[in-house]
């Protein structure tokens, strides 16, 4: 990213130092491929950059895909497997995008160092690079994950839902070793990307006997209703962070404060006292604070239920088991 100020570079260094002190998953470490595939991270980075330059929306897609991967069977690339009955076919995953980016990076890595770099690591690195290419900070990703050998659509049922209350969200995050601050921070990743009308239309019309969800800013409601008519338009896309869908920043939290959160589960973070305090903390701080905390929470999430050592495999093709 050209033109970054000295201040931004200092924040980048701070983020790297902060995440080095985060809890790493057993068997993973920064620079895992330094000897076995020294160009691994640069190959992933250049591949992601090439695709995102052609389609900016892929950055959010890759970040979301990594999240969906880690919350089901751990961060093991199981979401990448194609075929009947796999995670990829579950309703919650039908909108995932960016598979071609991971496949492209894997093809190049297999040519450079066959059988070395896991698809799970490619996805973790791609998520980091997507944030950076969207204007966020970079961080050091501990690598050494191995790919899982199980991918079942039925396991996706416990993935966080856009209809979840804060209590349910906290239960699901706690089950993965993530606390309330991690929850708010990681949901802040919705600062980039879009969602389909079908996932929030219920808030716009007959949410209660009196009509729309009262937590929606009444000046914002007509715009949402235009984008998502009451009958039809299920697949219409709406920015999760109004006015900043391609920029990784803190405007997502500004929108929550003003009643412009799109998903019920997002807006609930402002309405519930247990999460509101963290949102307020990010609003009161410099954007760099959120960026550093996001990096730390991503490192924690990226090490959920890892397969390392001799567990799992290193796939030759990311969409199929060996």
Secondary structure, DSSP 4 states (H G I P E B T S, - for coil): -TT--HHHHHHHHHHHHHHHTSPPPTT-BTTTTTTT-TTHHHHHHHHHHHHHHH-TTHHHHHHHHHHHHHTTTSSSSGGG--STTSGGGSGGGTT---HHHHHHHHHHHHHHSTTTS-HHHHHHHHHHHHHHHTT----PPPB---B-S---GGGGGGS--TT--HHHHHHHHHTTT--HHHHHHHHGGGGS-EEEGGGTGGGTSSSBTTBS-TTS-HHHHHHHHHHS-SSS-TT-EEESSTT-TTS-SSHHHHHHHTT---SHHHHHHHHSHHHHHHHHHHHHS-HHHHHHHHHHHHHHHTTTT---TTSSB--SBTTB--
